[in-house]
Every structure is written in structure tokens, then in C-alpha cells.
Amino acid sequence: MIALDLLDGPDALLGTLPELRRDDWWLDDDIPHGGVLVDLGRTALLFSAREGPSAELRHRAAALALIRAAWPGWTVRPLYDGPAELRTHLGLDPEHVRRRGTPLDRAPFLAPDDEELAGPDPGGTLVTLDTGRCHVASAAFDHPVREGPALLDRLADAPDHGTCRLHVSSGLHLDLERRRLDWWSLPATPQAYEVPRLWPGWTVRFHRDDWQQHARRAPARFAPAPSIPVPRPWRPSSPKRRTAAPAGPATAPWSPASAPPAETRSGPAPSRDGAGPEVRTRGQPGQVPVRRRVAVAPPRSTAALTRPKIAPWRAAASSTSRQVRSSSVASGASSSWPIAFHACRKATPASRPPTTPRVSPTGL
């Protein structure tokens, strides 16, 4: 679908063009299902489509808004006359792609319960009259507006829908008394700008994709369901202010001992059961405050933690060493207990004592 291919922006689209096949001929205006013209000199994007989001009433406005957002700085314009309008923009003769004199494929009129109208986007062409009648033609054929006044003869036997709430893709309203015709179309229609020539003696106005004009002229006959809303341009929202209870003076720096903003501590005195100070957690409005006990261990220094583990090894070193431990100790060099302990382990006694007591250090 052409509309989906355009959502990636100009860089992605231009990058895929070398992979496409290049032809030196044009398709006739009633054959292709769409076309794209990228005018680099004018930074203009022109495209036409007969199917896809841009040709559906529910998604038309949203699809065009997304495409324009993906092509910033470009003029994005949908086309309504197919390849002929592309050639006109390039300064070429549009008659090169016209198929003059070919018979029309007249669209049959559908009953309200026709399976073709069962989907959420059935398409079709809505035809309303100032007399209060409402008809829906199939979308798989030529637009009924191209039939000229001969269309009036076929409307006499067409099924009446009363009020149309379908998401049709085109429509026309006939004011028989004033001989005025208003029509619109989302897909490209061959010879769209030549319709006045097909209705001699009538005032013809082409509203392009403005289907609301049809709804205003026949409010009791055309009332489609709401369309997909047009997405708004994304803008970074400003951060919301968050209020929290102050944890202390404004000038006091944060420290691990300070309470988090969501909590308030009581005094440092222990609670009645000796488990530590109370911490009250502040909840949402309407909730009961929760009290919990925090166990506080007495402070212990590094020496207090390591002394019980080292004492057994010092006792083992003093009981098993009967020789001079090292030259550094003998020469009077100052050595702390770790150096003495390692020297004791490396020393070799002159004579093994008769019995060597077995030492099993404890406390580790």
C-alpha cells in the first residue's frame, strides 16, 4: 500500500528506488492502483492511491497527517486524477495516458444486507438525492458520476438504504430541483476534473476528499461512524512536580543515615520492646499508617571484628616456635604480629621436639 510505504520518510523511499525496475512507458489512467511523484527540486510529494489507509474514510485524515509528519519541509499533496495529474505536474501531455471512448464499467447498486458492505471499511459510492433517497454502489467499478445524467434512470430501481452509516470511499449528492451535483472521492478517479463536461446543464462541484460537504447536504441520509482521530504532533511533556516530605533542613547534605522522603523517623531512642526505633511509613490518603520495628545492631569497630579470629593463630605461633624466627627479628627490626606469624611458619627448628602438640585453631 502506497500510504504505508511513505510513512518511513524521504530517505527510506529514495533508498529503495534503485531496486525498482525502470520502464520507459506509462500505464493508462484507469489501470494503475496508485502512483508517487517525488519532486526533489520543489520538495513536493504527490501520490494517488485506490486502496489502503489513504483511500479509506476512517483512516484518511490520520494517514495524511502521519505522512506529512514523516516528510517535514515537503509539500504533500494527494492526487485525484491518477497518472494524468502526475504528467500535468511534470509539464507532460496528460492525453498520453487517457483512454477515450472505452465503455464504462457501471457499478451495481447493493442492498443493505449485501455481504460486500459487511466489513468496517466496505468502500463503495454513496448516492443521495434531495428527494430523500439513499443508495450505495459497489466500489469495484467506475465512479457513478462518470455516467452523466443516464445515472438517474438507474436510480429508479436501486435499493434504498434509508440512512447510510457506512465508511464509503466516495459519494455524490443530486439536487434535482436546482440541477446541482456535488461529489467527492478518496481514491483517484480517471478524468476527475472533466466531470462537468459529462453533465451538461448541471452545476458540478468537486470537493475532492471533503466528504463532510456531502454530510451537510444530506444529514438525514449520510451519517458515518466517527473516523480515526488525527494524531497530534509529539511534543515532550514538561516533568510534573512531585511533592515529598522534607527529610531534613534544606541545606543539609544527604547521607545514608538520613531517612528517605517517603518515611519519617522518630527519635533515636529505642522502642519499648528494645527492638530499635520506630519507623512510620506514610501511605496514601485514607490508609492506616503502618508501624514497623527496625533492629539496630550495636556499633563494632574493625579491631573488634578481627581480634577473635586472629587470637588462635597467634597462640599457635607462640606455642610451636622454639627457634629464632627470622633474621629480621634477630637483628632488632620492628615487626608486628603478622610478620612474626609468617616468619614462624617459615622457620625450621634445629631438632624436632619429642612431641609436637596438635593445634586446632578455633573461632574462625
C-alpha positions in Angstrom: 0.0 0.0 0.0 1.4 3.3 -1.1 0.4 5.2 2.1 2.3 2.8 4.3 5.4 3.0 2.1 5.5 6.8 2.6 5.5 6.7 6.4 9.2 6.0 6.5 10.1 9.4 5.1 12.1 10.6 2.1 15.4 8.9 2.9 13.9 5.5 3.1 11.8 5.9 0.0 14.7 7.3 -2.1 16.9 4.5 -0.9 14.5 1.8 -2.4 14.2 3.4 -5.8 17.4 1.9 -7.3 16.0 -1.5 -6.5 12.9 -0.9 -8.6 12.6 -1.8 -12.3 12.8 1.2 -14.6 10.3 1.4 -17.6 10.1 3.9 -20.4 6.3 3.8 -20.8 3.2 4.9 -18.8 0.2 3.0 -17.7 -3.3 4.2 -18.8 -5.1 6.2 -16.2 -7.7 3.5 -15.4 -5.1 0.7 -14.8 -2.7 1.6 -12.0 -3.8 1.4 -8.4 -1.6 4.3 -7.4 1.4 6.4 -8.2 4.1 8.5 -6.5 6.0 11.6 -7.7 9.0 12.8 -5.6 9.9 16.3 -6.9 13.3 17.0 -5.4 13.6 20.5 -6.9 10.4 21.7 -5.4 10.5 19.4 -2.4 7.0 18.1 -3.2 5.5 14.7 -2.7 2.5 13.8 -4.9 0.7 10.5 -4.7 -2.5 8.8 -5.6 -4.0 5.5 -4.3 -7.1 3.5 -4.9 -6.7 1.3 -1.8 -5.1 1.4 1.6 -5.4 3.8 4.6 -5.4 7.0 2.4 -8.4 5.7 0.5 -10.5 4.7 3.5 -12.9 7.1 5.2 -11.9 6.1 8.7 -8.2 6.5 8.2 -7.8 9.2 5.5 -7.2 12.2 7.8 -4.9 10.2 10.1 -2.9 8.7 7.3 -2.3 12.1 5.6 -1.2 13.6 9.0 1.3 10.9 9.6 2.7 11.2 6.1 3.1 14.9 6.4 4.9 14.4 9.8 7.3 11.9 8.2 8.1 14.4 5.4 8.9 17.7 7.2 9.6 20.6 4.9 7.9 18.9 2.0 4.6 19.8 0.2 2.5 16.6 0.5 -0.5 16.6 -1.9 -2.8 13.7 -2.8 -3.8 13.4 -6.4 -7.3 12.7 -7.7 -6.8 12.2 -11.5 -4.2 9.4 -11.4 -1.3 9.3 -13.9 -2.7 12.2 -15.9 -2.3 14.6 -12.9 1.3 13.3 -12.4 2.1 14.2 -16.1 0.5 17.6 -15.7 2.8 18.4 -12.8 5.8 17.4 -14.9 4.7 19.5 -17.8 3.8 16.5 -19.9 0.7 15.9 -22.0 -2.0 14.1 -19.9 -3.7 12.8 -23.0 -0.9 10.3 -23.3 -2.5 8.2 -20.6 -6.2 8.8 -21.4 -8.4 6.1 -22.7 -11.0 7.9 -24.7 -14.1 6.1 -25.9 -13.8 3.0 -23.8 -17.1 1.8 -22.3 -17.6 2.3 -18.6 -17.9 -0.5 -16.0 -21.2 0.5 -14.4 -21.2 -0.1 -10.7 -24.2 -2.2 -9.5 -26.2 -0.9 -6.6 -26.1 -3.0 -3.4 -28.8 -4.0 -1.0 -28.4 -3.0 2.7 -27.6 -6.6 3.6 -25.1 -7.3 0.8 -22.0 -9.1 2.1 -19.8 -6.6 0.3 -20.9 -4.0 2.8 -20.3 -6.2 5.9 -16.7 -5.0 6.7 -15.7 -2.0 8.7 -14.3 -0.3 5.6 -16.5 -1.5 2.7 -15.9 1.4 0.5 -18.5 1.9 -2.2 -20.1 5.1 -3.6 -23.0 6.8 -1.8 -25.6 8.4 -3.9 -28.2 10.6 -2.2 -31.0 12.7 -3.7 -32.8 15.8 -2.5 -36.0 13.7 -2.5 -34.7 11.7 0.5 -33.5 8.5 -1.3 -30.1 6.9 -0.4 -28.2 4.3 -2.5 -24.8 2.6 -2.3 -22.9 1.4 -5.4 -20.1 -1.1 -5.5 -16.5 0.2 -5.2 -15.1 -2.3 -7.7 -16.3 -0.4 -10.7 -16.1 3.1 -12.2 -17.4 6.0 -10.2 -21.1 6.5 -11.0 -20.5 10.2 -11.6 -18.9 9.4 -14.9 -22.2 8.1 -16.2 -23.7 11.5 -16.6 -27.5 12.1 -16.5 -28.0 8.5 -17.5 -27.4 7.6 -13.9 -30.8 9.0 -13.0 -32.5 6.2 -14.9 -30.7 3.5 -12.9 -31.6 5.1 -9.6 -35.3 4.4 -10.0 -34.8 0.6 -9.3 -31.8 0.9 -6.9 -32.3 -0.4 -3.3 -32.9 2.3 -0.8 -30.7 2.4 2.4 -32.6 5.0 4.3 -29.7 6.4 6.3 -26.1 5.3 5.4 -23.7 4.9 8.3 -21.1 3.1 6.3 -17.5 4.3 5.7 -17.8 4.7 2.0 -14.9 5.9 -0.1 -16.8 8.3 -2.5 -20.2 9.8 -2.9 -22.4 12.3 -4.8 -25.5 14.3 -3.9 -28.0 15.2 -6.6 -30.2 18.3 -6.2 -32.8 17.5 -8.9 -34.7 20.8 -8.4 -31.7 23.0 -8.9 -29.9 20.6 -11.2 -26.8 20.8 -9.0 -24.3 18.0 -8.4 -21.8 17.8 -5.5 -19.4 14.9 -5.5 -16.2 13.7 -3.7 -13.8 10.8 -3.8 -10.9 9.5 -1.7 -9.3 7.2 -4.4 -8.1 8.6 -7.7 -10.8 8.8 -10.4 -9.9 9.0 -14.1 -10.9 12.2 -15.7 -12.0 13.6 -12.3 -11.7 17.3 -13.5 -13.7 16.6 -16.7 -16.9 15.6 -14.9 -18.6 19.0 -15.7 -18.4 18.1 -19.4 -20.3 14.9 -18.7 -23.2 16.7 -17.0 -24.3 19.4 -19.5 -26.8 21.9 -18.0 -25.8 20.9 -14.4 -23.7 22.8 -11.9 -21.0 20.4 -10.9 -18.7 20.9 -7.8 -15.9 18.6 -7.0 -15.0 18.6 -3.3 -12.0 16.2 -3.6 -11.8 14.3 -0.3 -14.1 16.6 1.7 -16.9 14.1 2.5 -18.3 16.5 5.2 -19.8 18.6 2.4 -21.9 15.6 1.5 -23.0 15.0 5.1 -24.0 18.7 5.4 -26.2 18.5 2.3 -27.9 15.2 3.3 -27.6 15.0 7.1 -30.6 12.6 7.4 -29.1 10.3 4.8 -25.4 10.2 5.4 -24.1 9.9 9.0 -21.0 7.8 9.1 -19.5 6.5 12.3 -16.6 8.5 13.8 -13.3 8.3 12.0 -9.9 7.6 13.5 -8.8 10.8 15.2 -5.9 12.7 13.6 -2.7 12.2 15.7 -1.3 15.3 17.2 2.4 16.1 16.7 4.5 14.7 19.5 5.9 17.2 22.0 8.0 16.4 25.1 5.8 17.0 28.1 7.1 19.0 31.0 8.0 17.0 34.0 5.4 17.0 36.7 6.3 18.4 40.1 6.5 15.8 42.8 5.9 16.9 46.4 7.5 14.9 49.2 8.0 15.3 52.9 11.3 17.0 53.7 13.9 14.7 55.1 15.7 17.5 56.9 16.9 21.0 56.6 17.2 22.3 53.0 20.9 22.9 53.4 21.7 19.6 55.0 23.5 17.2 52.6 22.1 13.7 52.1 23.7 10.8 53.9 22.9 7.2 54.3 21.7 7.9 57.8 19.0 10.3 56.7 15.5 9.0 56.2 14.1 8.7 52.6 11.4 11.3 51.7 8.6 8.7 51.9 9.4 8.0 55.5 9.7 9.9 58.8 11.7 8.6 61.6 11.0 9.1 65.3 13.7 9.9 67.8 16.8 7.7 68.1 15.6 6.3 71.4 14.7 2.6 71.3 11.2 1.4 71.5 9.6 -0.3 74.5 10.5 -3.8 73.4 14.1 -2.9 72.7 14.0 -3.8 69.0 15.0 -0.4 67.8 13.4 2.9 66.9 10.0 3.0 65.3 9.7 3.9 61.6 6.4 5.1 60.4 5.6 4.7 56.7 3.4 7.3 55.3 0.8 5.8 52.9 -1.8 7.3 50.6 -4.8 9.3 51.9 -7.3 7.0 53.5 -4.8 4.4 54.5 -3.8 3.5 58.1 -0.2 4.3 59.0 1.9 1.2 59.4 4.5 0.9 62.2 7.4 -1.5 61.9 10.4 -2.2 64.1 13.9 -1.8 62.8 16.6 -3.8 64.6 19.7 -1.8 65.3 22.9 -3.6 66.0 25.5 -2.1 68.4 28.4 -0.5 66.7 31.5 -2.6 66.3 35.0 -1.5 65.2 37.3 -3.3 62.8 39.6 -4.4 65.6 36.6 -5.9 67.5 35.6 -7.9 64.4 39.1 -9.3 63.6 40.6 -9.9 67.1 38.6 -13.1 67.9 39.7 -14.6 64.6 43.4 -13.8 64.9 44.0 -14.7 68.5 44.0 -18.6 67.9 46.7 -18.2 65.2 48.9 -16.0 67.5 48.6 -18.7 70.2 49.6 -21.4 67.7 52.6 -19.4 66.6 53.9 -18.8 70.1 53.5 -22.4 71.2 55.1 -24.2 68.3 58.1 -21.9 67.7 61.2 -22.7 69.8 63.8 -21.2 67.4 64.8 -17.7 66.3 62.1 -16.9 63.7 63.9 -14.8 61.2 67.0 -12.7 60.7 64.9 -9.5 60.7 63.6 -10.3 64.2 67.0 -11.2 65.5 68.6 -8.0 64.2 66.1 -6.0 66.1 63.9 -4.9 63.2 60.5 -3.9 64.4 57.9 -6.5 63.3 54.2 -6.6 64.0 52.4 -9.8 64.8 51.6 -10.7 61.1 55.3 -10.6 60.2 56.2 -12.7 63.2 53.5 -15.2 62.4 54.7 -15.6 58.8 58.3 -15.9 60.0 57.2 -18.6 62.4 55.7 -20.6 59.7 58.8 -20.4 57.5 61.4 -21.3 60.3 62.8 -24.8 60.5 63.7 -26.0 64.1 67.2 -27.4 64.7 65.7 -30.5 66.2 62.2 -31.7 66.2 60.8 -31.8 69.7 59.8 -35.2 71.1 56.2 -34.4 70.9 54.5 -31.7 68.9 51.2 -30.6 70.3 48.4 -30.5 67.8 46.9 -27.2 67.5 43.3 -26.8 66.2 42.5 -23.1 65.9 39.0 -22.1 66.8 36.9 -19.1 66.4 37.1 -18.7 62.6 
